[in-house]
Amino acid sequence: MDLSKSIVVVSVILLISGCSSGLELTTENPYSQASVVIHQKDGQKKEGIVLKREGNNLIYIDSKTHKKETIDYAQIQKLTEASVNYDFEANPIPDYIISEEKSMSNALSYGSGGFLLGATLGAGVGIGLVAADVDLPPLISIGLFGVAGAWYLGSKGAEKDFEDAVFEVRKKRYLVSKSQREMEIEEAKRKLVQQQKEKEELQKKIQEKKKIK
């Protein structure tokens, strides 16, 4: 494999690894749904799940109030990753629940692609070594590069599998909470209608008593 082809292969590997890498938390521009610890300049700490940054404010769901809160960036020293993953209501998600939801689909597909790309690059390196009279069988470089590519992109795929599992748990919990809220609203409406009927019946009885008198 000549130099230009090697550059193309390396570029493809870098492109795929860049696209598959996990989300990186930054204080100034935290990504949506990041589970964070908010370190305030006065020494206090808050935790929760990020919704978005809006101007000079960070909007998030607080892990104590479970409500949408807003904090001015002037009060924030830094953001760090929380030790737990929070759902959309800022309730912690146990690791075992995430593990139950996690698949290996991305890890396997990324790993397979990484092996093929690494092996291709390894073949080019092996041919180059042979051409340079280096006493190293091409199969060794093919194997080494293939395994390295499979491990690297496979680990990126595993990160993606984890992120997908967390989102799936969040989505399921949200749907359960939404269903419960809808049931509570319907129950509140039913009680209101019942109270209105009872009030109307009471007023009717009062009017009938007045007529009798």
Backbone as a printed PyTorch tensor [residue, N CA C, xyz], in Angstrom:
tensor([[[  0.8540,  -1.2040,   0.0000],
         [  0.0000,   0.0000,   0.0000],
         [  0.8830,   1.2450,   0.0000]],

        [[  0.6130,   2.1860,  -0.9110],
         [  1.4510,   3.3780,  -0.9690],
         [  1.0300,   4.3790,   0.1030]],

        [[  1.8030,   5.4550,   0.2050],
         [  1.5830,   6.4420,   1.2640],
         [  0.1980,   7.0670,   1.1870]],

        [[ -0.2670,   7.4030,  -0.0130],
         [ -1.5650,   8.0650,  -0.1590],
         [ -2.6990,   7.1750,   0.3240]],

        [[ -2.6070,   5.8860,   0.0120],
         [ -3.6600,   4.9640,   0.4660],
         [ -3.6210,   4.7970,   1.9860]],

        [[ -2.4180,   4.7810,   2.5360],
         [ -2.2920,   4.6730,   3.9900],
         [ -2.9370,   5.8750,   4.6790]],

        [[ -2.7210,   7.0490,   4.0990],
         [ -3.3080,   8.2720,   4.6630],
         [ -4.8280,   8.2000,   4.6260]],

        [[ -5.3730,   7.6710,   3.5290],
         [ -6.8300,   7.5390,   3.4060],
         [ -7.3730,   6.6200,   4.4900]],

        [[ -6.7010,   5.4750,   4.6760],
         [ -7.1640,   4.5120,   5.6830],
         [ -7.1090,   5.1210,   7.0760]],

        [[ -5.9990,   5.7770,   7.3940],
         [ -5.8690,   6.4170,   8.7000],
         [ -6.9480,   7.4810,   8.8910]],

        [[ -7.2200,   8.2390,   7.8400],
         [ -8.2500,   9.2770,   7.9110],
         [ -9.6190,   8.6700,   8.2030]],

        [[ -9.9180,   7.5420,   7.5620],
         [-11.2090,   6.8740,   7.7990],
         [-11.3150,   6.4210,   9.2470]],

        [[-10.2170,   5.8430,   9.7620],
         [-10.2250,   5.3930,  11.1580],
         [-10.4540,   6.5650,  12.1090]],

        [[ -9.7570,   7.6540,  11.8730],
         [ -9.9120,   8.8370,  12.7220],
         [-11.3120,   9.4090,  12.6330]],

        [[-11.8950,   9.3910,  11.4300],
         [-13.2430,   9.9060,  11.2300],
         [-14.2510,   9.0800,  12.0170]],

        [[-14.1310,   7.7550,  11.8990],
         [-15.0720,   6.8830,  12.5930],
         [-14.9030,   6.9980,  14.1040]],

        [[-13.6530,   7.0460,  14.5620],
         [-13.4180,   7.1520,  16.0020],
         [-13.9310,   8.4830,  16.5340]],

        [[-13.8200,   9.5340,  15.7380],
         [-14.3210,  10.8360,  16.1610],
         [-15.8290,  10.8420,  16.2670]],

        [[-16.4920,  10.1970,  15.3330],
         [-17.9480,  10.1570,  15.3440],
         [-18.4750,   9.2600,  16.4530]],

        [[-17.7170,   8.2670,  16.8370],
         [-18.2020,   7.2890,  17.7960],
         [-17.7980,   7.5880,  19.2320]],

        [[-16.9550,   8.6010,  19.4240],
         [-16.4700,   8.8780,  20.7620],
         [-17.5960,   9.3820,  21.6430]],

        [[-17.4310,   9.1740,  22.9860],
         [-18.4380,   9.5980,  23.9320],
         [-18.5250,  11.1160,  23.9950]],

        [[-19.6390,  11.5970,  24.5500],
         [-19.8340,  13.0260,  24.6780],
         [-18.9060,  13.5700,  25.7530]],

        [[-18.3010,  14.7090,  25.4800],
         [-17.3610,  15.3120,  26.4260],
         [-18.0180,  16.4930,  27.1140]],

        [[-17.9990,  16.4680,  28.4390],
         [-18.6210,  17.5350,  29.2150],
         [-17.6960,  18.7380,  29.3060]],

        [[-18.2380,  19.9060,  29.0100],
         [-17.5150,  21.1540,  29.2080],
         [-18.3770,  22.0730,  30.0610]],

        [[-17.7290,  22.8990,  30.8610],
         [-18.4700,  23.7950,  31.7500],
         [-19.2530,  24.8400,  30.9620]],

        [[-18.6210,  25.4110,  29.9480],
         [-19.2550,  26.5030,  29.2050],
         [-20.3890,  26.0330,  28.3040]],

        [[-20.2540,  24.8460,  27.7270],
         [-21.2880,  24.3540,  26.8110],
         [-21.6050,  22.8800,  27.1020]],

        [[-22.2480,  22.6020,  28.2350],
         [-22.5710,  21.2120,  28.5690],
         [-23.6130,  20.6570,  27.6030]],

        [[-23.4580,  19.4000,  27.2510],
         [-24.4150,  18.7910,  26.3270],
         [-25.7190,  18.4610,  27.0420]],

        [[-26.8050,  18.4770,  26.3060],
         [-28.1140,  18.1750,  26.8620],
         [-28.1310,  16.7540,  27.4020]],

        [[-28.7700,  16.5580,  28.5540],
         [-28.9260,  15.2720,  29.2340],
         [-27.6640,  14.8270,  29.9650]],

        [[-26.7120,  15.7240,  30.1480],
         [-25.5230,  15.3820,  30.9350],
         [-25.9030,  15.3290,  32.4120]],

        [[-25.4760,  14.2770,  33.1090],
         [-25.6770,  14.1830,  34.5540],
         [-24.4870,  14.8750,  35.2160]],

        [[-24.7510,  15.9450,  35.9360],
         [-23.6470,  16.7990,  36.3900],
         [-23.7050,  17.1420,  37.8720]],

        [[-22.5200,  17.5300,  38.3660],
         [-22.3980,  18.1920,  39.6610],
         [-22.0700,  19.6440,  39.3500]],

        [[-22.8540,  20.5560,  39.9030],
         [-22.6390,  21.9890,  39.6810],
         [-21.8830,  22.5400,  40.8860]],

        [[-20.6310,  22.8800,  40.6770],
         [-19.8090,  23.4410,  41.7520],
         [-19.9770,  24.9640,  41.7270]],

        [[-20.5670,  25.4990,  42.7710],
         [-20.7910,  26.9390,  42.8250],
         [-19.6020,  27.6640,  43.4580]],

        [[-19.4920,  28.9170,  43.1440],
         [-18.3690,  29.7100,  43.6340],
         [-18.4150,  29.9160,  45.1410]],

        [[-19.6070,  29.7800,  45.7500],
         [-19.7200,  29.9360,  47.2000],
         [-19.4530,  28.6290,  47.9460]],

        [[-19.0490,  27.5810,  47.2050],
         [-18.7180,  26.3150,  47.8330],
         [-19.8350,  25.2840,  47.8300]],

        [[-21.0560,  25.7150,  47.5320],
         [-22.1800,  24.7820,  47.5050],
         [-22.1470,  23.9470,  46.2200]],

        [[-22.8350,  22.8050,  46.2900],
         [-22.9230,  21.9270,  45.1280],
         [-24.3720,  21.5410,  44.8730]],

        [[-24.6920,  21.4470,  43.6220],
         [-26.0060,  20.9710,  43.2050],
         [-25.7880,  19.8570,  42.1810]],

        [[-26.7620,  18.9540,  42.0650],
         [-26.6640,  17.8860,  41.0730],
         [-27.9600,  17.7940,  40.2900]],

        [[-27.8440,  17.2230,  39.1050],
         [-29.0380,  17.0340,  38.2920],
         [-28.6930,  16.7220,  36.8530]],

        [[-29.6870,  16.8650,  35.9970],
         [-29.5080,  16.5810,  34.5750],
         [-29.6940,  17.8690,  33.7740]],

        [[-28.7490,  18.1420,  32.9050],
         [-28.7620,  19.3810,  32.1180],
         [-29.8650,  19.3420,  31.0580]],

        [[-30.5750,  20.4440,  30.9370],
         [-31.5070,  20.6180,  29.8300],
         [-30.8150,  21.4000,  28.7110]],

        [[-30.3190,  22.5850,  29.0600],
         [-29.6140,  23.3890,  28.0590],
         [-28.9940,  24.6100,  28.7170]],

        [[-28.1040,  25.2640,  27.9930],
         [-27.6310,  26.5690,  28.3950],
         [-28.4130,  27.5940,  27.5900]],

        [[-28.9230,  28.5920,  28.2730],
         [-29.7020,  29.6390,  27.6210],
         [-29.1310,  30.9900,  28.0360]],

        [[-28.3580,  31.5800,  27.1400],
         [-27.7010,  32.8360,  27.4790],
         [-26.6810,  32.6170,  28.5810]],

        [[-26.8280,  33.3590,  29.6830],
         [-25.9200,  33.2180,  30.8220],
         [-26.4860,  32.3150,  31.9010]],

        [[-27.5200,  31.5550,  31.5680],
         [-28.1570,  30.6720,  32.5390],
         [-28.0160,  29.2060,  32.1530]],

        [[-27.8420,  28.3740,  33.1600],
         [-27.8680,  26.9280,  32.9690],
         [-29.2270,  26.4280,  33.4530]],

        [[-29.9330,  25.7420,  32.5780],
         [-31.2470,  25.2060,  32.9240],
         [-31.1130,  23.6990,  33.1070]],

        [[-31.5560,  23.2150,  34.2550],
         [-31.3860,  21.8010,  34.5710],
         [-32.5120,  21.3210,  35.4860]],

        [[-32.6190,  19.9940,  35.6390],
         [-33.5650,  19.4100,  36.5900],
         [-32.7670,  19.0530,  37.8320]],

        [[-33.1630,  19.6020,  38.9730],
         [-32.4080,  19.4190,  40.2070],
         [-32.7220,  18.0650,  40.8450]],

        [[-31.6870,  17.4000,  41.3800],
         [-31.8560,  16.0610,  41.9510],
         [-32.5730,  16.0690,  43.3000]],

        [[-32.6910,  17.2520,  43.9270],
         [-33.3980,  17.3430,  45.2140],
         [-34.8480,  17.7850,  45.0300]],

        [[-35.0560,  18.8040,  44.2090],
         [-36.4210,  19.3030,  44.0050],
         [-37.1500,  18.5430,  42.9010]],

        [[-36.3770,  17.9090,  41.9970],
         [-36.9290,  17.2080,  40.8260],
         [-37.7540,  18.1550,  39.9480]],

        [[-37.3690,  19.4200,  40.0010],
         [-38.0350,  20.4380,  39.1990],
         [-37.0150,  21.1710,  38.3390]],

        [[-37.5200,  21.8550,  37.3080],
         [-36.6320,  22.6470,  36.4540],
         [-36.1250,  23.8490,  37.2270]],

        [[-34.8140,  23.9880,  37.2600],
         [-34.1800,  25.0970,  37.9730],
         [-33.2870,  25.8700,  37.0150]],

        [[-33.0330,  27.1130,  37.3620],
         [-32.1520,  27.9690,  36.5650],
         [-31.0770,  28.5530,  37.4640]],

        [[-29.8290,  28.4970,  37.0130],
         [-28.7390,  29.0740,  37.7880],
         [-27.8660,  29.9240,  36.8700]],

        [[-27.5300,  31.1040,  37.3660],
         [-26.7080,  32.0390,  36.5950],
         [-25.2680,  31.5270,  36.5100]],

        [[-24.6870,  31.6150,  35.3350],
         [-23.3100,  31.1590,  35.1570],
         [-22.3240,  31.9500,  36.0070]],

        [[-22.7140,  33.1350,  36.4260],
         [-21.8400,  33.9310,  37.2970],
         [-21.6470,  33.2470,  38.6450]],

        [[-22.5490,  32.3250,  38.9990],
         [-22.4560,  31.6060,  40.2710],
         [-21.7210,  30.2700,  40.1350]],

        [[-21.4580,  29.8610,  38.8900],
         [-20.8810,  28.5320,  38.6540],
         [-19.3580,  28.5920,  38.5230]],

        [[-18.6900,  27.7530,  39.2860],
         [-17.2340,  27.6300,  39.1690],
         [-16.8780,  26.6190,  38.0800]],

        [[-17.5250,  25.4520,  38.1350],
         [-17.2780,  24.4220,  37.1220],
         [-18.3710,  23.3660,  37.1790]],

        [[-18.4460,  22.5600,  36.1190],
         [-19.3330,  21.4060,  36.0580],
         [-18.4770,  20.1560,  35.9450]],

        [[-18.8680,  19.1090,  36.6690],
         [-18.1830,  17.8240,  36.5410],
         [-19.2300,  16.7290,  36.3720]],

        [[-18.7770,  15.5810,  35.8670],
         [-19.6780,  14.4520,  35.6890],
         [-20.1510,  13.9560,  37.0550]],

        [[-21.4520,  13.6840,  37.1710],
         [-21.9880,  13.1140,  38.4090],
         [-21.5800,  11.6470,  38.5060]],

        [[-21.5900,  11.1160,  39.6990],
         [-21.2050,   9.7120,  39.9050],
         [-22.3190,   8.7560,  39.4990]],

        [[-23.5090,   9.3140,  39.2510],
         [-24.6430,   8.5030,  38.8070],
         [-25.2440,   9.1280,  37.5560]],

        [[-26.0370,   8.3480,  36.8450],
         [-26.7830,   8.8700,  35.7000],
         [-28.2080,   9.1670,  36.1570]],

        [[-28.7000,  10.3430,  35.8060],
         [-30.0460,  10.7400,  36.2100],
         [-31.0350,  10.5680,  35.0620]],

        [[-32.3000,  10.2750,  35.4340],
         [-33.3380,  10.2180,  34.4160],
         [-33.8790,  11.6230,  34.1790]],

        [[-34.9560,  11.7360,  33.3950],
         [-35.4610,  13.0620,  33.0170],
         [-36.0860,  13.8240,  34.1820]],

        [[-36.2950,  13.1450,  35.3260],
         [-36.8250,  13.8210,  36.5090],
         [-35.7520,  13.9240,  37.5930]],

        [[-34.4920,  13.6960,  37.1800],
         [-33.3350,  13.7850,  38.0750],
         [-33.3820,  12.7660,  39.2010]],

        [[-33.9460,  11.5870,  38.9130],
         [-33.8440,  10.4550,  39.8290],
         [-32.6690,   9.6000,  39.3640]],

        [[-31.8420,   9.0980,  40.2920],
         [-30.6860,   8.2930,  39.8820],
         [-31.1010,   6.9660,  39.2540]],

        [[-30.3470,   6.5380,  38.2590],
         [-30.5900,   5.2530,  37.6000],
         [-29.5120,   4.2760,  38.0730]],

        [[-29.8880,   3.2090,  38.7690],
         [-28.8870,   2.2260,  39.2180],
         [-28.1650,   1.6010,  38.0280]],

        [[-26.8970,   1.2590,  38.2250],
         [-26.0900,   0.6820,  37.1490],
         [-26.6710,  -0.6330,  36.6360]],

        [[-27.2740,  -1.4230,  37.5410],
         [-27.7760,  -2.7300,  37.1020],
         [-28.9430,  -2.5850,  36.1250]],

        [[-29.7120,  -1.5080,  36.2660],
         [-30.8280,  -1.2700,  35.3400],
         [-30.2850,  -0.9140,  33.9650]],

        [[-29.2290,  -0.1090,  33.9460],
         [-28.5970,   0.2420,  32.6720],
         [-28.0160,  -1.0070,  32.0240]],

        [[-27.3740,  -1.8550,  32.8390],
         [-26.7770,  -3.0910,  32.3230],
         [-27.8360,  -4.0040,  31.7160]],

        [[-29.0180,  -4.0640,  32.3380],
         [-30.0980,  -4.9010,  31.8190],
         [-30.5820,  -4.4040,  30.4580]],

        [[-30.4770,  -3.1030,  30.2430],
         [-30.9610,  -2.5060,  28.9980],
         [-29.8950,  -2.4920,  27.9100]],

        [[-28.6360,  -2.6170,  28.3230],
         [-27.5200,  -2.4520,  27.3930],
         [-27.3760,  -3.6370,  26.4410]],

        [[-27.1360,  -3.3320,  25.1820],
         [-26.8590,  -4.3620,  24.1830],
         [-25.3800,  -4.2910,  23.8070]],

        [[-24.9670,  -5.1530,  22.9020],
         [-23.5810,  -5.1590,  22.4300],
         [-23.5080,  -4.8550,  20.9410]],

        [[-24.6010,  -4.3690,  20.3720],
         [-24.6710,  -4.1950,  18.9210],
         [-23.6170,  -3.2320,  18.3830]],

        [[-23.4810,  -2.0780,  19.0190],
         [-22.4880,  -1.1090,  18.5370],
         [-21.0730,  -1.5830,  18.7970]],

        [[-20.8520,  -2.2100,  19.9470],
         [-19.5130,  -2.7080,  20.2600],
         [-19.0610,  -3.7360,  19.2240]],

        [[-19.9830,  -4.6200,  18.8400],
         [-19.6350,  -5.6560,  17.8680],
         [-19.4240,  -5.0820,  16.4750]],

        [[-20.3330,  -4.2030,  16.0540],
         [-20.2130,  -3.6450,  14.7040],
         [-19.0090,  -2.7180,  14.5910]],

        [[-18.7920,  -1.8810,  15.6100],
         [-17.6280,  -0.9990,  15.5900],
         [-16.3410,  -1.8170,  15.6610]],

        [[-16.3510,  -2.8700,  16.5030],
         [-15.1730,  -3.7160,  16.6360],
         [-14.8250,  -4.4220,  15.3390]],

        [[-15.8670,  -4.9170,  14.6420],
         [-15.6390,  -5.5850,  13.3560],
         [-15.0560,  -4.6150,  12.3370]],

        [[-15.6550,  -3.4140,  12.2850],
         [-15.1390,  -2.4020,  11.3580],
         [-13.7270,  -1.9980,  11.7100]],

        [[-13.4430,  -1.8840,  13.0180],
         [-12.0980,  -1.5180,  13.4550],
         [-11.0700,  -2.5700,  13.0890]],

        [[-11.4820,  -3.8470,  13.1830],
         [-10.5560,  -4.9200,  12.8170],
         [-10.2270,  -4.8710,  11.3270]],

        [[-11.2690,  -4.6700,  10.5010],
         [-11.0370,  -4.6230,   9.0560],
         [-10.1580,  -3.4410,   8.6640]],

        [[-10.4580,  -2.2780,   9.2470],
         [ -9.6540,  -1.0970,   8.9270],
         [ -8.2190,  -1.2530,   9.4220]],

        [[ -8.0850,  -1.7860,  10.6560],
         [ -6.7510,  -1.9870,  11.2010],
         [ -5.9530,  -3.0080,  10.4040]],

        [[ -6.6380,  -4.0850,   9.9990],
         [ -5.9610,  -5.1200,   9.2150],
         [ -5.5160,  -4.5640,   7.8670]],

        [[ -6.3590,  -3.7060,   7.2720],
         [ -6.0020,  -3.0990,   5.9890],
         [ -4.7660,  -2.2220,   6.1330]],

        [[ -4.7630,  -1.4260,   7.1860],
         [ -3.5970,  -0.5800,   7.4360],
         [ -2.3730,  -1.4320,   7.7560]],

        [[ -2.6040,  -2.5110,   8.5310],
         [ -1.4980,  -3.4090,   8.8790],
         [ -0.9050,  -4.0780,   7.6570]],

        [[ -1.7600,  -4.4270,   6.6870],
         [ -1.2690,  -5.0420,   5.4480],
         [ -0.3660,  -4.0680,   4.7030]],

        [[ -0.7880,  -2.7980,   4.6680],
         [  0.0280,  -1.7910,   4.0000],
         [  1.3680,  -1.6210,   4.6820]],

        [[  1.3300,  -1.6030,   6.0290],
         [  2.5880,  -1.4790,   6.7760],
         [  3.4690,  -2.6960,   6.5430]],

        [[  2.8430,  -3.8960,   6.5320],
         [  3.6030,  -5.1290,   6.3210],
         [  4.2850,  -5.1490,   4.9680]],

        [[  3.5620,  -4.7420,   3.9440],
         [  4.1430,  -4.6980,   2.6010],
         [  5.3020,  -3.6980,   2.5460]],

        [[  5.1180,  -2.5770,   3.2440],
         [  6.1720,  -1.5730,   3.2770],
         [  7.4160,  -2.0930,   3.9780]],

        [[  7.2100,  -2.8750,   5.0520],
         [  8.3460,  -3.4390,   5.7720],
         [  9.0870,  -4.4720,   4.9310]],

        [[  8.2950,  -5.2930,   4.2030],
         [  8.9120,  -6.2830,   3.3190],
         [  9.7330,  -5.5840,   2.2490]],

        [[  9.1520,  -4.5120,   1.6820],
         [  9.8690,  -3.7660,   0.6420],
         [ 11.1490,  -3.1420,   1.1820]],

        [[ 11.1340,  -2.8580,   2.4980],
         [ 12.3240,  -2.2580,   3.1100],
         [ 13.2630,  -3.3230,   3.6590]],

        [[ 13.0150,  -4.5850,   3.2980],
         [ 13.8550,  -5.7130,   3.7330],
         [ 13.8650,  -5.9110,   5.2460]],

        [[ 12.7510,  -5.5710,   5.8950],
         [ 12.6300,  -5.8200,   7.3310],
         [ 12.1160,  -7.2350,   7.5170]],

        [[ 12.7850,  -8.0020,   8.3560],
         [ 12.4420,  -9.4110,   8.5450],
         [ 11.2540,  -9.5450,   9.5100]],

        [[ 10.0550,  -9.1910,   9.0320],
         [  8.8440,  -9.2950,   9.8480],
         [  7.6990,  -9.7490,   8.9440]],

        [[  7.1060, -10.9200,   9.2080],
         [  6.0080, -11.4140,   8.3720],
         [  4.8450, -10.4280,   8.3380]],

        [[  4.2870, -10.1430,   7.1740],
         [  3.1610,  -9.2080,   7.0540],
         [  1.9730,  -9.5870,   7.9380]],

        [[  1.7830, -10.9030,   8.1730],
         [  0.6390, -11.3370,   8.9860],
         [  0.7120, -10.7920,  10.4130]],

        [[  1.9240, -10.5630,  10.9040],
         [  2.0650, -10.0270,  12.2600],
         [  1.5320,  -8.6040,  12.3300]],

        [[  1.9310,  -7.7700,  11.3800],
         [  1.4410,  -6.3810,  11.3820],
         [ -0.0560,  -6.3370,  11.1160]],

        [[ -0.5380,  -7.2380,  10.2590],
         [ -1.9780,  -7.2930,   9.9830],
         [ -2.7350,  -7.6310,  11.2650]],

        [[ -2.2330,  -8.6510,  12.0030],
         [ -2.8810,  -9.0610,  13.2490],
         [ -2.8350,  -7.9750,  14.3060]],

        [[ -1.6650,  -7.3590,  14.4630],
         [ -1.5110,  -6.3240,  15.4860],
         [ -2.4130,  -5.1230,  15.2180]],

        [[ -2.3670,  -4.6410,  13.9760],
         [ -3.2000,  -3.4870,  13.6350],
         [ -4.6860,  -3.8390,  13.6850]],

        [[ -5.0170,  -5.0620,  13.2810],
         [ -6.4190,  -5.4880,  13.3140],
         [ -6.9530,  -5.5500,  14.7250]],

        [[ -6.1830,  -6.1460,  15.6300],
         [ -6.5960,  -6.2450,  17.0360],
         [ -6.6970,  -4.8510,  17.6690]],

        [[ -5.7070,  -3.9990,  17.3650],
         [ -5.7270,  -2.6330,  17.9080],
         [ -6.9530,  -1.8680,  17.4170]],

        [[ -7.2570,  -2.0090,  16.1250],
         [ -8.4330,  -1.3260,  15.5690],
         [ -9.7190,  -1.8520,  16.1690]],

        [[ -9.7950,  -3.1830,  16.3310],
         [-10.9910,  -3.7930,  16.9190],
         [-11.1800,  -3.3340,  18.3600]],

        [[-10.0890,  -3.2860,  19.1290],
         [-10.1820,  -2.8620,  20.5350],
         [-10.5810,  -1.3900,  20.6390]],

        [[ -9.9480,  -0.5490,  19.8370],
         [-10.2080,   0.8910,  19.9470],
         [-11.6440,   1.2400,  19.5500]],

        [[-12.0350,   0.8390,  18.3390],
         [-13.3890,   1.1760,  17.9030],
         [-14.4360,   0.3620,  18.6550]],

        [[-14.0730,  -0.8620,  19.0860],
         [-15.0000,  -1.6520,  19.8880],
         [-15.3210,  -0.9650,  21.2060]],

        [[-14.2930,  -0.3450,  21.8260],
         [-14.5230,   0.3810,  23.0810],
         [-15.4060,   1.6040,  22.8480]],

        [[-15.2410,   2.2450,  21.6840],
         [-16.0970,   3.3770,  21.3550],
         [-17.5360,   2.9100,  21.1400]],

        [[-17.6820,   1.7500,  20.5260],
         [-19.0150,   1.1880,  20.3350],
         [-19.6630,   0.8360,  21.6580]],

        [[-18.8570,   0.3380,  22.6110],
         [-19.3870,   0.0080,  23.9430],
         [-19.8770,   1.2680,  24.6550]],

        [[-19.1510,   2.3800,  24.4710],
         [-19.5910,   3.6560,  25.0470],
         [-20.9350,   4.0680,  24.4490]],

        [[-21.0710,   3.8720,  23.1450],
         [-22.3290,   4.2090,  22.4730],
         [-23.4620,   3.3080,  22.9690]],

        [[-23.1660,   2.0270,  23.1730],
         [-24.1690,   1.1050,  23.7160],
         [-24.6340,   1.5700,  25.0930]],

        [[-23.6870,   2.0350,  25.9090],
         [-24.0230,   2.5140,  27.2510],
         [-24.9090,   3.7560,  27.1680]],

        [[-24.5280,   4.7060,  26.3130],
         [-25.3170,   5.9260,  26.1520],
         [-26.7290,   5.6100,  25.6620]],

        [[-26.8300,   4.6720,  24.7210],
         [-28.1430,   4.2710,  24.2050],
         [-28.9880,   3.6290,  25.2970]],

        [[-28.3430,   2.8110,  26.1590],
         [-29.0660,   2.1380,  27.2380],
         [-29.5950,   3.1540,  28.2500]],

        [[-28.7720,   4.1510,  28.5910],
         [-29.1990,   5.1930,  29.5320],
         [-30.4030,   5.9420,  28.9690]],

        [[-30.3350,   6.2970,  27.6940],
         [-31.4450,   7.0200,  27.0670],
         [-32.7120,   6.1690,  27.0500]],

        [[-32.5550,   4.8640,  26.7870],
         [-33.7170,   3.9750,  26.7400],
         [-34.3830,   3.8860,  28.1130]],

        [[-33.5790,   3.8080,  29.1730],
         [-34.1300,   3.7790,  30.5280],
         [-34.8480,   5.0890,  30.8310]],

        [[-34.2240,   6.1910,  30.4530],
         [-34.8480,   7.5010,  30.6740],
         [-36.1880,   7.5950,  29.9560]],

        [[-36.2130,   7.1150,  28.7190],
         [-37.4400,   7.1890,  27.9260],
         [-38.5450,   6.3490,  28.5560]],

        [[-38.2050,   5.1410,  28.9850],
         [-39.2000,   4.2600,  29.6020],
         [-39.7350,   4.8420,  30.8970]],

        [[-38.8350,   5.3910,  31.7080],
         [-39.2620,   6.0060,  32.9620],
         [-40.1550,   7.2210,  32.7020]],

        [[-39.8070,   7.9860,  31.6840],
         [-40.6100,   9.1630,  31.3390],
         [-42.0220,   8.7550,  30.9360]],

        [[-42.1260,   7.6960,  30.1360],
         [-43.4430,   7.2430,  29.6910],
         [-44.2810,   6.7530,  30.8630]],

        [[-43.6340,   6.0840,  31.8380],
         [-44.3500,   5.6360,  33.0320],
         [-44.8380,   6.8390,  33.8350]],

        [[-43.9490,   7.8170,  34.0330],
         [-44.3120,   9.0260,  34.7760],
         [-45.4250,   9.7980,  34.0720]],

        [[-45.3250,   9.8720,  32.7410],
         [-46.3410,  10.5730,  31.9650],
         [-47.6950,   9.8960,  32.1170]],

        [[-47.7100,   8.5660,  32.0780],
         [-48.9530,   7.8140,  32.2450],
         [-49.5450,   8.0450,  33.6270]],

        [[-48.6810,   8.0630,  34.6510],
         [-49.1540,   8.3010,  36.0150],
         [-49.7360,   9.7020,  36.1620]],

        [[-49.0560,  10.6890,  35.5640],
         [-49.5600,  12.0670,  35.6360],
         [-50.9100,  12.1940,  34.9480]],

        [[-51.0380,  11.5310,  33.7940],
         [-52.3170,  11.5810,  33.0670],
         [-53.4260,  10.9400,  33.8730]],

        [[-53.1200,   9.8380,  34.5680],
         [-54.1080,   9.1810,  35.4180],
         [-54.5040,  10.0870,  36.5840]],

        [[-53.5130,  10.7670,  37.1650],
         [-53.7930,  11.6840,  38.2730],
         [-54.6570,  12.8530,  37.8160]],

        [[-54.3830,  13.3620,  36.6160],
         [-55.1790,  14.4670,  36.0740],
         [-56.6140,  14.0170,  35.8310]],

        [[-56.7790,  12.8250,  35.2560],
         [-58.1190,  12.2890,  35.0110],
         [-58.8710,  12.0740,  36.3190]],

        [[-58.1650,  11.5870,  37.3370],
         [-58.7850,  11.3640,  38.6410],
         [-59.2050,  12.6910,  39.2620]],

        [[-58.3400,  13.7090,  39.1240],
         [-58.6730,  15.0320,  39.6580],
         [-59.9000,  15.6110,  38.9410]],

        [[-59.9840,  15.4030,  37.6160],
         [-61.1420,  15.8770,  36.8580],
         [-62.4150,  15.1580,  37.3000]],

        [[-62.2810,  13.8290,  37.5220],
         [-63.4400,  13.0460,  37.9420],
         [-63.9660,  13.5310,  39.2930]],

        [[-63.0360,  13.8070,  40.2170],
         [-63.4300,  14.2900,  41.5340],
         [-64.0820,  15.6640,  41.4420]],

        [[-63.5560,  16.5070,  40.5550],
         [-64.1120,  17.8470,  40.3760],
         [-65.5370,  17.7710,  39.8450]],

        [[-65.7440,  16.8920,  38.8700],
         [-67.0910,  16.7070,  38.3130],
         [-68.0350,  16.1740,  39.3820]],

        [[-67.5480,  15.2090,  40.1910],
         [-68.3690,  14.6420,  41.2590],
         [-68.7380,  15.6950,  42.2880]],

        [[-67.7590,  16.5310,  42.6550],
         [-68.0140,  17.5980,  43.6120],
         [-69.0350,  18.5970,  43.0730]],

        [[-68.9480,  18.8790,  41.7770],
         [-69.8890,  19.8000,  41.1510],
         [-71.3060,  19.2300,  41.1880]],

        [[-71.4110,  17.9260,  40.9190],
         [-72.7250,  17.2740,  40.9580],
         [-73.3100,  17.3040,  42.3650]],

        [[-72.4710,  17.0130,  43.3560],
         [-72.9210,  17.0260,  44.7410],
         [-73.3660,  18.4210,  45.1610]],

        [[-72.6240,  19.4290,  44.6730],
         [-72.9740,  20.8140,  44.9870],
         [-74.3190,  21.1730,  44.3710]],

        [[-74.5190,  20.7590,  43.1190],
         [-75.7870,  21.0500,  42.4360],
         [-76.9540,  20.3360,  43.1190]],

        [[-76.7340,  19.0940,  43.5560],
         [-77.7840,  18.3440,  44.2520],
         [-78.1300,  18.9900,  45.5890]],

        [[-77.0810,  19.4780,  46.2940],
         [-77.3060,  20.1420,  47.5650],
         [-78.1120,  21.4240,  47.3750]],

        [[-77.7470,  22.2090,  46.3510],
         [-78.4720,  23.4420,  46.0670],
         [-79.9300,  23.1540,  45.6900]],

        [[-80.1370,  22.0470,  44.9680],
         [-81.4820,  21.6570,  44.5610],
         [-82.3280,  21.3180,  45.7860]],

        [[-81.7280,  20.5930,  46.7380],
         [-82.4420,  20.2270,  47.9580],
         [-82.7840,  21.4630,  48.7810]],

        [[-81.8380,  22.4100,  48.8250],
         [-82.0710,  23.6560,  49.5700],
         [-83.2310,  24.4230,  48.9480]],

        [[-83.2720,  24.4830,  47.6320],
         [-84.3520,  25.1840,  46.9390],
         [-85.6980,  24.5160,  47.1890]],

        [[-85.7120,  23.1700,  47.2060],
         [-86.9550,  22.4340,  47.4510],
         [-87.4570,  22.6780,  48.8500]],

        [[-86.5540,  22.7620,  49.8240],
         [-86.9490,  23.0380,  51.2030],
         [-87.5360,  24.4340,  51.3300]],

        [[-86.9490,  25.3820,  50.5980],
         [-87.4380,  26.7570,  50.6240],
         [-88.8670,  26.8210,  50.0590]],

        [[-89.1290,  26.0300,  49.0160],
         [-90.4650,  26.0230,  48.4150],
         [-91.4990,  25.4480,  49.3670]],

        [[-91.0760,  24.4290,  50.1280],
         [-92.0200,  23.8060,  51.0760],
         [-92.4010,  24.7840,  52.1660]],

        [[-91.4560,  25.5480,  52.6350],
         [-91.7380,  26.5520,  53.6580],
         [-92.6400,  27.6470,  53.1410]]])
